[in-house]
C-alpha cells in the first residue's frame, strides 16, 4: 500500500478532530466527538513515534485492530466459530456434558450421535445380547494396598487428580474437597502440599510429595522425616503419592516467584516468605531405582502403614523397567502407580514440553501394565490413569487396558464452572478457580460448587454402570480389552486386544526373545541407575 493509504485512518481522525472542534462552536454537542477524535489523533501520533511495533508505525491508529482481534479471538472462536467436536483442548460437547451432570442432569441429547462413526479412530463399547442389571455405582471401589501396607484404602474408581493450592484458589480447593467428602472419593493435593483449605471439609486426601518436598522439607529444601510423619498422620490423608513427573511438563521443574508466595502458600508449602519457591526437576531423596524403592518403604513406615506409590509420565521405557527390576531386587513394591499422560493439563508450561515431551496416557498406561504383568507383580500394584478424562466412556477406555481407577483434573474444574478461558497463568481467571485474587475467587460459592462436584462424580459413575450393564458386566474390574473396539480404516474395526500387545504373566522374567520393544528395553534397564546399560 502507498503512504497515503497507510495513513488514511490517522489522517481521517485528524480531519474529523479539526472539523469537530470548529463545528462545536455552533453545535456544542460535537465537543464529545472532538474529544474522541482528538484522543485517536494523539494515539496515531504516538504510533508514528514509538519504535516497538512496526505495524503500528506503518498503520497508525488502525494497526491496533490486530491487537484487539488477537485479544478477543479465543472467545470469538469458542462461542461463535468452533464446532461441538473441536477439542482445544476440550470440545464444547465434552464441556457441556460435564456442565449438565454438575447441575444434576443426566447428560442426554436428542436425535442421535453427532459423532462420525465411520471416522478413523472412532471407538465404542461392544454391547451384549444378554445385558446385566446396572449395578449400584457406590460399589465401584477398589482396595489399594500391597502386602506391606497396614492401612489399605478403599478408593472410588473415579477421583480428583492433582491440582495444588496456589494454582487453584482457596474456594476452589474447598469446593473440590467438600464435593469429594459428599461423594466418598479422593482429592489429590498436588505437589503444593496440604493447605488448611484441604482440611476444612474432611474429604479424603492423596498427599502428593514432589521434588520440592513441600510440607515436609528442611530450610535447605531437603526431605524432612519428622515433618513428613506429622503430616502423613493426619486422618484425612489416606495415601501418599511421590511425584516423579507430570504429563504436561515431564522433566521440568518450576519456580514460584517470591512476589507470588503469599503467607497462605508459604504456610502450606513450608517455605519462607520473600524468597522464590523452587521445585527442582529431580528428587534429592533418591537417585537410583533401588533408592526409590527404599524411599517408598521409608514413607510407608513413617506414615504408619498407609499406601505409598508414585506418579509418572512415561519417558524412556528402560527407566521405568529399571524401577521394576528394583522391585524384584529389593522385594519392595509401591502400593500403586499413577500414569499421567502427555495430554495432561497444567497452569503453565513451556510450549515444547506440553506439545512434544512425554508419552500419551494410553500408551504409557499399557506399557506400565504390561511390564508389571510380565514380571509377575501386577497383582501387588494398583494402577491409576490420568489424562483428559471427563466421561464414563473415557473411564471405561482406560480400565479396559490396565487401569484400576481413573483421575480427572480439568473435568472437575469444569464441574466447578471453568469455561476454558485458558487464562490460568494470568491470575485473572474469570470464574475464580485458577487465581489468588480474593475478589475474583469470592465469586465461587463453595456450597453450590461442592454439590456440582459431587453431582458430576455421581452421574458419571451412573453412566459407567449403565455402559457396563449394556456390555453384560457388573463391575469396572470386569472390563477387558475385548470389550472395546476402534475403527482403524473405512472398512475395518478391531478390538483393543487385537490392536495392542499384551504380555503374559512372568513373560519378562522368563525372557522375551528377539529384538522386540519390550525385549531390548528390558535388557537395557538396570536397578542400579536410571540411565540403563548399553545393549550391544
Secondary structure, 3 states (H helix, E strand, C coil): CCHHHHCHHHHHHHHHHHHHHHHCCCCHHHHHHHHHHHHHHHHHHHHHHCCCCHHHHHCCCCCHHHHHHHHHHHHHHHHHHCCCCCCCCCCHHHHHHHHHHHCCCCCCCCCCCCCCCCCCCCEEECCCCCCCCCCCHHHCEEEECCCCCCECEEEECEEECCCCECCECHHHHHHHHHHHHHHCCCEECCCCCCCHHHHCCCCCEEEEECCCCCCCECCCCCECHHHHHHHHCCCCEEEEEEECCCHHHCCCCEEECHHHCCHHHHHHHCCCCCCCEEECCCCCCCCCHHHHHHHHHHHHHHCCCEEEEEEECCCCHHHHHHHHHHHHHHCCCCCEEEEECCCCCCCCCCHHHHHHCCCCHHHHHHHHHHHHHHCCCHHHCEEEEECCCCCHHHHHHHHCCCCCEEEECHHHHHHHCCCCCCCCCCCCCCCCCCCCCHHHHCCCCHHHHHHHHHHHHHHHHHHHHHHHHHCCCCCHHHCCHHHEEEEEECCEEEEHHHHCCCCCCCHHHHCCCCCCHHHHHHHHCCCCCCCCCCCC
